[in-house]
Amino acid sequence: MTYGAPQHPQPRYAPPAPVAPPAQVPVVPVPVRKGRSVSIWLFGILAVVLIGLVGYFVTFLGTAASVVGLVLALVPLGIVLFGVHLIDRWEPEPKGVMAFALAWGAIAAVGLSLLVDLGLSFVIRGPLRESFGSVVQAPVVEEFFKGLGVLLIFAVARRAFDGPIDGVVYGALVGAGFAFTENIQYFAVSMIEGDSASLTMTFVLRGLLSPFAHAMFTAVTGFAIGLAARRGRAAGSVVGAAALGMLGAVLLHALWNGSAMFGDFFALYATLQVPLFIGFIIAIILLRREEERVTRTRLDDYARAGWFTPQEVTMLATRDGRKAALAWAASLREDRRPIMRGFIKDATALAAVRQRAIAGTDPLAAQDERALLARTAAARAALLAY
C-alpha cells in the first residue's frame, strides 16, 4: 500500500450485493454533510456586502454603464467557469462550497480591496501612485483577501478540501469571482470615459486575452493549502502554507501587471504571459494524473477487501475506464449512464474518504465510508439488473 500504515484497519469484506429493480437505485444512506458545507450566515454576510457594492457601482458609475459592464463581464466569467468545470470533473466539489468561493471573490474580496484602496489613496499621492498601485498595492492587497477566502473555505469545509486539485478549484473560483466584479468596473469606466473603441479594446485585453489571470494567481494559494491538507498538517502549518501560497500569488500578479505597464504589452504577452498560462495548464494536467493515481491506490484497498474487482478499479479510477463505462451503461436497457455517473462519483468520494482517514484528518470518515460503500453496492446492482 502506498499511503496506508499498519495501524489503519483494512476495509471489511463486502457482503453479497443486493439485486435492485431494473435501472433503479434503492434508497441508500448519504455521506455526512458536516464539514462539507458553508453556513447560511456567511452567505448572509456576503449579501449585506453585496448591497453596498451595488450602491457603490450605481453611485459612481451609473446604472447603464454598470449593466453594460456586468453583461460584458459574464463572457470571461463563463470562460473561466468552463475551465474550472474541466478541472473539477474528476471529483466534483460540493456546489454550495463552490458558490461561496465564487461569491467571496466577487463580493468580499472586492469590497475589502476597495476599502484598502480608498484608505491608501489619502496616503500615497503623486506620479508614483499608478505604478505603485498596479505593481505593489493591487497584488498584495487583492491576493491577501482572495487567499483569505480560500483559507476560510478550508476552515469551515475541511472535509471538502482533500488536496491540491481542490485547492486549485477553490482558488480559481475565488479569482474568477474577483475578476468578474473588477471587470464590471473596468468595462463601465471605459464606456464612460472613452468611446466604443476604448470599450472594445478593454474587453479584448481583459475579457478575451487574459480571462484566467486572477483565477491563476489565487489558484497558487489554493494549491499550497490543498497540499498541506493532503498531508494532514496541523492548523498552524496550513496557515503557513497559505502565507507561502499568497506570496507566490503576489509575485505572479506583480509580474503580470508589471509586464503590462512597463513594456510592450503584446510582445510581453506572447513571451511571458502565454508561457505562464501554458505552464499553469501543464501543472493542472500533472495534478489530475496524481489525483487519478491516489484514487486508484485507495480503491485498490477496497478491491483487496472484496468490494471491487480489479477491473472495476480500472473502470472507476482512470479516464479511459470511465469513458468506456459510460459507453457501456448507455447501451443498457433504459440508458443507465446516470447510475454509472453516480457509481463513479461515489467511488471517487470513497477513495478521498479513505485518504483522509489514513491522514487522520476526518473524524467522520467511518460514517462516510459506510454510506458510500452502500451506495456503490446499490449502484452496481442497479447496473447489472435485468
Secondary structure as GFF3:
##gff-version 3
##sequence-region A 1 386
A	DSSP	alpha_helix	40	61	.	.	.	ID=ss1
A	DSSP	alpha_helix	63	88	.	.	.	ID=ss2
A	DSSP	alpha_helix	95	103	.	.	.	ID=ss3
A	DSSP	pi_helix	104	109	.	.	.	ID=ss4
A	DSSP	alpha_helix	110	121	.	.	.	ID=ss5
A	DSSP	alpha_helix	129	132	.	.	.	ID=ss6
A	DSSP	pi_helix	133	137	.	.	.	ID=ss7
A	DSSP	alpha_helix	138	156	.	.	.	ID=ss8
A	DSSP	three_ten_helix	158	160	.	.	.	ID=ss9
A	DSSP	alpha_helix	164	193	.	.	.	ID=ss10
A	DSSP	alpha_helix	196	202	.	.	.	ID=ss11
A	DSSP	pi_helix	203	208	.	.	.	ID=ss12
A	DSSP	alpha_helix	213	230	.	.	.	ID=ss13
A	DSSP	alpha_helix	235	262	.	.	.	ID=ss14
A	DSSP	alpha_helix	265	268	.	.	.	ID=ss15
A	DSSP	pi_helix	269	273	.	.	.	ID=ss16
A	DSSP	alpha_helix	274	304	.	.	.	ID=ss17
A	DSSP	alpha_helix	310	317	.	.	.	ID=ss18
A	DSSP	alpha_helix	319	331	.	.	.	ID=ss19
A	DSSP	alpha_helix	337	359	.	.	.	ID=ss20
A	DSSP	alpha_helix	365	384	.	.	.	ID=ss21
###
